[in-house]
Amino acid sequence: MSSFELSRRKLLAVTGVAVTASVFRVRTVWATEGPGSYTPSWSSVDQHPPAPEWFQDAKFGIYYHWGVFSVPAFGNEWYPRNMYVGGSNENNHHKAVYGDPSAWPYQNFINGARDKAGNWVQFAPKLKSAGGNFDPAEWAQLFADAGAKFAGPVAEHHDGYSMWNSTANEWNSVRTGPQLDLLRLHADAIRGKGLKLVTALHHAYHFNGYYDHVPNQPTESLRRLFGQNGRTAENQLWYDKLREVVDGYQPDLVYQDFDLNLVDESQRLNFLSHYYNQAVAWNKDVVASYKDGFNTRGEVFDFERGGPGDILNPYWLTDDSISSSSWCYTVGIGYYSVKAMLHSLIDRVSKNGNMLLNIAPMADGTIPSGQRSILLGIGDHLKRFGESIYATRAWSVYGEGPTKMGGGSFTTPVEGTKTDIRFTRSKDNTVLYATVLGWPGSTFTITTLGSNRINLATLTSVQLLGPAAGGVTNLPTRSQDGSGLHITMPSSNPPFDALAYVVKLTFSGPIPTPGSGPLPTGWARIANVSSGLVLDGGGSVASGSHLKQWNWDGSTNLQWQLADAGGGYYRLVNRTNGLVADSGGNSANGAACLEATSNGSTNQQWRLTSLGNGRYQIVNRGTGTALDGMGRTAAGSEAGLWAPNSSTNNQWTITGV
């Protein structure tokens, strides 16, 4: 079938409108991959491509927790809940400043009321054009200057307040408070700067426990605000809000927070199928992210405040914040350093992910100077060295160095050092970028590129990027030995100021694939560093059996071949039964590792990451988790899988037999 015919049928399926070839010449390439229409079933929505090219190219986005909860500026964005929890800091603060919640409830921040000191209190930001401090165009310009490629607001948080012109929910920013369609203002300004639009919806938890300390309300309207209208109505409202945002604002990315598992499955599928059908009609590639309730076949998994310890497939996202104390503005809010946030971004890109960074504007629409400085600091790096970030892909190895970043959700951003390196590559796989997180001195050594791991015969040039965008310094003096590639730098001291430095290595063809050191070419034993036990195929066992560990006795049950699977990955093949190590696709920490008949899947492919001293992490391509001894020391105990970490349970030696 021709590309025109396929596209024409897609349009007909979605709109019911027949399109002739002459009409279709206006646009002959259908942007959206996947089916021409979707039904509310997993088998259908799982066909949606989860991470389109624009998303994988973008790398960096910005969103913001800004709303009614920003008004008290105390505690964090969970103030609406915690003000009702007796004895909490928020409850005590609320009683002292406003009054008891029974007499001064949360809706007063929406409708407006006076506090104990007589001050008028209300979420009612005013546009600069009307004499206020809120200017969505200035926000969008800041995001563009920060180097973000996608941006947008938390359109509704757990508190149940909609920041758009909602007909499903009267508690919105048009009918109350600012009397502005805030989402429309954000969307128009952000798209005006050429950025993709994010809308973040956190309302799954709105009716699933957020307001469990709020007394039952006397009216249907107040029960709607506090999520008290019953499961059927609340699930319908969850969907109706999403549909309004999708239909009215056409977001490129719909981010959703946790507790989707508690939303009726039928409504989750209604949302996905509707969003994807609309995207086909718009001729757009869209992304739906999740923390639970969806899957990676059609959607993108999000790590909150973190990311994996190693390269993870498929493509993923993290949402992080510039503050450790709160996602919304509070008086006295503290910030991570710009270096820590930038290094976190570089680390996450090297591991096949994007970062969505949260800021915390004040209730009146002011973005504090400390937050601006962090964003502009990131933007300065991306302006100068963006070719090593944007439109790149993860290489075979994410990096090297002593500083561990990621390893799961809720891992603190940290600054790297001059011995920490992160790799990215060009999409055509001819340019390797080595970003070092501090000036390395007069000689820059990349141990991953040692002669015992990689053949650099096709390396044609080495350059230092900067100091200005497009600027390069040639680095012609270099040597390679078993300890690494040694590059002579321009000086022992930094020739210019930067938060990280990028060395560009260009090859005449594809970047060579690194090995993991001098690995056995025949049969090998794979021994856990913690226990000394070795992987055991168990003899004549059924495909799908759990992989075990045993004391080394020379048996062929304990011998494995490292069979090249391409792209720097290996299959671990047992000598006795021919079965291969298999993750089973289970990415949970503690999952059992299987052995199964070879089928070519990524669940049976493993990357051997050298840790030095003859130790390796054995990381599964399908799940991103690593083979782990689980701390078990008894012969016959099972091996498992765990996120890559620094524990010796996660480390193995590989010795030729």
N, C-alpha and C positions, 0 to 999 in steps of 0.2 A: 504494500500500500504506500502511495506517495506521501511525503510530509504534508503536502497541501490537503490531500484527502483525509488523512488522519486528523489534522487540525480542524477541517471543516466539520467532520463528524463530531468532534468534541464540542464545538460551538453549537451544533444542532442539538446535541444531547442535553446541554445545559440550558440553552435559551429557547429551543424550539424554532429557531430562525434558520432557514436554509441560506447558505452563503455561496455565491458564485465565485468563480476564479477571478473575475475582474474586480469584484469587491474585495476579495481577500488579498489582492496584491498590495494593499495598503500596509499589511504586515504579514509576511509569509512565515515567520518563525513563531511558533507557539511557546511562550515563555515557560509555562508550567509543565513540568514533567509529570509522569504518572497518568492515572486514568482520566477520562473526560468527565466523569461524574462519580460521586461517592454515595454510598448508602450508610445508615447508622449501624454498622456491624464492624467488628474487629477485622474480619477478612477483607473488608473494603478499605477502611481507613489505614490499615497497615500497609497499603500499597502507596501511600503518600510519601514522596521523598522527604525525609526529615530535615536535612540540612542543605538547602540549595547553595549554589556557588556564591551568590552575593553574601550569604551569611558566613561561609567559610573564609571568604576574602576580607570581611569587615573587621574581625578580631576584637574591636573595642566599642562598647556602647555605654551610655549613661542613662540612668533613671533616677527617680527622686521620690522619697517619702515626704509628701507635702499635703496637708489637709487639715481637717478640724483638730486632729490630735496635736498639730503644731502650735496651737494657741496656748495651752498651759505651759508648753516648753519645759516639761518636768518629767523625769524618769525616762520614758522612751515612748515609742509609738503604740505601746500597749496601755497607755494611760486610760483610754475609755473603759477597758476591762478592770484595770487594777484600782481605779478610783472607787469601785464598788466592793473591793475586797477588804473587809474590816481589818485594821491594824497594819495594812501595807503602807509603804512610804507615800504612795500616791493618794491613798485614802486619807492619811493624816494631813498631807499637803492640801488636799482638796477641802477638807473641813476647815483648815486654818485660813485659806485664801478665799474660798467661795462659799462654803457652807456644807452641811451634810448632804450627801448625794440624794437622799430622799426628798430634800427641799430644793436642791440646786443640781438637777440631773444633767446628764451629758448633752441632751438636746439644747440646753441653754447656750452651749458654745456654738450651736448652729443658728438658733433663732435670735440670740443676743440677750444678754442680761448683765446686771451690775454685780461686781464682786463685793466683798465686804468693805473694801476701801472706797466704793462708789464708782469704780472705773467700769466703763462699758466694755464688755468682753464678747467677741464674736469672730468667727472665721469669715472675714469679709475683705479679702485683699482687693485693692483698687489698682486699675491700670495707671501707668505713669501719665498717660494722656488725660486721665481724669483726676490727676493730682496725687496719685498713690505711688507705690514703689515697685509695682509688678510690671515687668516688660518682657513678654514672652519672646520678642525678637532678640533682646539682649541675652536671654538665657540660651536661645538657639545659637547665637553667635559664639558664646562661651563654649558650648559643646563642640562646635566646629573647630574652634581654636584649640580645644583639648585633643583633637584628633579622633573624636568619636565618629563612627559611621552609622550608628543607629542610636536613637534616644526617644524618651517619652516618659510620661508620668505613671505613678501608681494611680490608676483610674478609680480604683476602689480598694481600700484596705479592709481589715477585718471588721472595722467599725460600722460598715453598712452605708456609708455616705458616698454617693455617686458624683464624680467630678465632671459629669456631662449632662446634657439635656435629656434626662430619662423620663419616659412615660410609665415605665414599670415601677419606678421608685421615686416617690415624691420628695424623699430626702436627698436632694441633689443641688448642685451649685448654681442652677438657673432659677429654681423656685425659691431658694433660700440663700442666706449669707451673701456671697459676692454678686449673685444674680448674673453670673457669667458662665458661658459654656467653656469651662477651663480646658477640657480635652480638645475642643475645636481650636482654641487659641494656641495650645501647644502644638497640635498636629500641623496647623498651617505654618507656624513659625519654623518648626523643625524641617518640614518638607521644603520650605523656602530656602533652606541652606543645603539642600541636596541630600539630607540624611533620611534613612529609613525610620519609620515610626514604630515605637514599642508602646504597647499598652499592657500594664501589669494589673492583674486582677487577683486579689487575695481573699475573695469573699466566700470561698469554700468553708473557711473556719468561722465565718460570721455567724452561722446558725448551728455550728457543730461544737460549741463549747466556749466561744469567746466571751459571751455575755451570761455565763451560767450563774453569776452572782447578782444579776439584775432581777428584781422582783417582777412578777408577771404584770404586764402593762394593761391599762384599762381600755385602750382603743386599738383598732386594727392597724392604724397608721403607726402608733408607737411600737406595737408588736412587730411591725415590719422593720422598723429601725433596729430593734434589739433581737431580731431573728427568732420570734416566738409564735409564728403563725402555723406551725406544724410542718411535718416533714414533706408532705406532698407540695404544699404551697411554697415552701422554702426552696425545694429543689427546682420547681418551675421558675421561681424568681432568679435563682442562680443562672439558669439557662437564658432567661429573658434578658438579663443584664448583659450577658456576653453577646447575645444576638444583636442588641442595640449598638454595642461598641463595634462589632464586626461590620454591620450593615451601614452604620452612620459614619465611620471614620476609616474603614479599610486598613487596619493595622497590618504592617509587614511581619510583626512578631507579637504574638499574644503569650505573655509570660504569666504563669499561674503558680501560686504558692501552694503550700502543703494542704493536706486533708482532702484531696480529690478522691481518694479511696472511699470517703464517707458520702460522696455525692452518688446518687443513683446512677448505675452504669448506663441506663438508657439515656439519661440526660447528658452524660459525658460523650456518648457516641453521637447524640444529636448535635452537640456543639462541634465536634470534630468534622463530621460530615458536612454540616452547614458552612463552616469556615472554609473547608477545602473546596466545596462547590462554588462558593463565592469567589475564591481565589482563581479558579478556572475561568469564571465569568469575567473577572477583572484582568485576566491574562497576567497574573502576578505569581511569583514564587513566595510562599509564606512559611513561617515557622511557628509551631506551637511547642512551648517548653513545659516541663513538668518536674515535680519532685516525687510525686506518686500518682497513681491512677491511670497513667498512660504507659507507653512502652517506646523503646528506641527504634522500632520498625517504622513508625510514622512520625514520631516526635523526638525532641531533643531533651536529654536528661540534664538537669541543673543541679550542681553542687552549691549549697549555700555556704558562703565564706570558705571556699576551699577548692579542692580539685584532686585528681588522682596523683599518686606518687610517681607515676610513669606514664608513658604514652598510652592513651585509652582510645579504643575504637568501639562504636562509631563516634562521630564528632559530637562534642559536648559543650556545655555552657557552665560558667559559674557566675553567681551574683554575689558581689562583695560590697562592703561599705567603707567609706573613708574614716569611719569612727568605730571604735570597739564598743562604745557605751550605748549607742542608740542609732536607729536608722532614720529618725526624724530629728529636727532641731530641738535641742534643749539648752537651757542656760548652762554655760560652762562645758559644753560638749568638747571632747578631745578628739584628736585626729592621729591617724598613722602618718608616718613620714611619706613624702612624695617618692623617695627612693624605694621604700618598702612596697608601695602600691605599683610603681612602675616595674620593679623586679618581679612582682607577682604576675603582672600582665605578661611579661616576657616568658616567665616559666610556664604559664598556662598555654600560651600560643605554641611553645615548643612541645607540648604534650597533646596537641590536637584539639585545643579548645578555644573558646571565646570568653572574654570577661565583660560582664555588665556591672558597671560601678555605680553605686548609689551615693547621692549627695543629699543634704538635708537643709533645704531653704527655710528661712524664717517665715512665720505665718503671713507677714505682710508682702512677701514676694522678694525679699532681699536674700541674695546668696552671700553668705559671710566671706570676708576676704581670705580667711584661712583655707576655705574650700576652693575658692578661685585659684589660689596659689598652687594647690595640689593639681588641679586640672590643667593649669597652664604649664606646670612642670612636666606632666606627662605629654602634653601637646608639643612642648619644645623638643623632646626626644623623638616623638613620632614625625615631626616636621623634618628633622635632620636625618633620621635613620629609618624612616617608615618603610623603605624597600625591604628591610629585614623582618617586617611584621606583616604589613598588608599583603594580601594575595599570595602568602606563602603557605607551605604545608609542613607538617611535622616530618622530620627525617627519620632514619632508622633508629637513631639514638637521640634522646631528648637533650642530654647534656652530661656534664661531669662536675665534680667539685664537692666540697664538704657540707654545704648548706642544703638541708633537706626542706623542700617546700611541698605542700600538698600532702596527700596520703588519705584524703577523705574530706568530708564536710567539717566546718568549724575548725579550720586550721589557720592560725594567725599569720597574716602577711609579715614577712621578714625581709631584711636587707641582705643581699648576697655579698660576696667578697671578690677580691681580685683573682681568686682561684676557682670561682664558679663560672661555668660556661653553659650557655643554652644554644641549641642549634635550631635553625629553620632552613628551609630550602625553597628555591623557586619552583613554580608549578611545572616548569618543563624539566626539572630535575638536573639542571646543569650548573646551578649556583648554590653553594652552601654558605650560610651565614653563621658565624660563630660570635655570639654576643657574650662578652666577658663583663661581669657585674662589678668591675672596678679596674683601674689601670693596672696591667700586669707587670709593668716594669720594662726593662730594656729587651727582655726575651719573653715572648708569649708561647708557652708550651701547651699543646693540645694533645693530651695523652690518648684520647680516642683515636687519633690519627697516627698512632704508632705503626711502624713497619710490620709488626707482628699481627696487626689487625686489618690493615687496609693498604691497597696499592694505589699510590698517588701519581702514577705515570702520566695520567691525562690532566693533571693540574696545570693550568696555563698561566694563571695570575693570582696574586694575593694582594689585597688592597685594604687599607684602613679607611672606613667611611668618615666623612666630616672634615672640618667642623661645621660647615654649612651644608644645607641640603644640596645633594648632587656632587659635593666635593669628595675627592679620594686622594689618598697618598699611596703610591705603589710601595710594596714591601718585597723587594726582589730577593732578599737574602733569607734563605731558609734551609733547614736540613731535617732529615727524618731518620730516626733510629727506633729501636724497640720501645723506648720510653715515650715517644710521641713525635709530633711535628713541632719543630722549634723555629719560630718566626722572629726575626730581628725587628724590633719596633723602632720608631723614630728617635726615642729618647727614653731614659729611665723614668723621667717625670712626665705626667700627662701633657701633651702638646696643646690641649684645649680642655675646657671643662665640660664634663658630661656625667650623667648618672649611670651610664653603661657605655661600652665601646664595642663597635661592630667591625669584625674582620670579614671581608668578602672573599671567598675562594671560588674561582671560576674554572670550570672543567671544559675540555674540548668535546665531551660527550656526556652521557649520564654520570652522575656522581657515583663513584664506586661504593659498593655495599660493604660496610665494615663487618669483620668477624668479631668474635669476642675473645681474641687471644688465640694462642696455639691450642686449638681443641683437638681431641682425639678423632682420628679419621676412621677408626675401626670401632670395636665395642668398648663401652665405658661403664664405670660405676658412678652413680650420682648420689653423693652422700650429704646428709644434712649437717650443717656446721654445729648446731646446738646439740644434737643427740648422737651424731656419728652413724645413725642408721642410714641404710641405702634404699633407694626405690626398688620395689619388689613387684614384678609382673604377676607373681603368684602361680605360674605354671599354666596349665590348661584351664583357663577360666572363661566365663561367658563375656561377650562384649557388653559393656555397661557396668562391669564390676568395679568396685571401689579400689583405687590404687593403694597399696600398703607399703610399709617400711620393714626392713629386716636387718639383722646383723650380717655383715659381709662374710660369705662363706665360699665365694668363687662360683656359685651356681649361675647357670645361664638365665635363671629367673631374675637375677639381679643385674643383668647386663643390658645396655641400651645403645642403640645407634642414633647419632645425631644426623638425621636425614635432611638435607637442604630443601626447604619449602619455598625458597625465593624471598626476595625483599628483606633479607636479614633474619628470617625466621626458620625454625627447625621443627621437624616432627621427631618425637621421642619414641623410638620403635623398640619394643621388647624382643630380646633374642629368642626366647622360648616360644612365645605364642604369636608374635608378629603384630600384636595389638599396639595401639599408640596412646600416649597420654592425652586426655580429653577433659576440658573444663566442664563439658555438658551445658555450656552457655549460662551457668549460674554465677553471677557476679557478686553474690553476697559473701561477706567475710565469714569464713568457717565452712563454706561449701565443700563437699567432698570432691576430690579429683577422681576421675574415672579412667579406665582404659577401654578402648573401643576399636572396632574395625576402622581402618583408615578410610576417610571419605573426602578428604581435601578441604574440609571446612576450617574456618579461622579458629574454631574452638580446639582444633588439634595442632595449632601452630604456636610456637613459643620463641620468644626473643631471649637470648642469653646476655644479660647486662653484666659486664665485668665490674666488680667492686674492688678489684685489686687483691693482692695476696692469694690469687688463685680461687677467689670466691665469686659466685654468680647469683644474681636473681634470675629466676626462670619465669618470665612474664607471659601470660596467655594473650594471644592476639585478639581473641573474641571478647574477652571480659576485662582485660587490663589488670586482672588480679594475678598474684604470683604464687607459685608452688610453695607450700609451707609445711614444715614438719609439725606444726601445731603444738610444739612443746612436749610431744609424746616421746617417751623413751623406751617403751616396751616393744619388743619384736612382735610384728603382726599388727601394730597399730596403723590406723589409716593416715595417709597424707591428706592435706587439705589445700584450700586456696584462701589467700588474704591479700588485702591491698598492699602494694609494695611499701616496705618500711625498713627501719634500721635494725630490727631484731634479727639475731642469728637464726631464729626459726625460719626466716625468710631467705636464708643464704645456703648455698650448696657448693660443693666442690665436684669437679668433673675430671675423673682420672681414667686414662686408658688402661684397658685390661690386657 
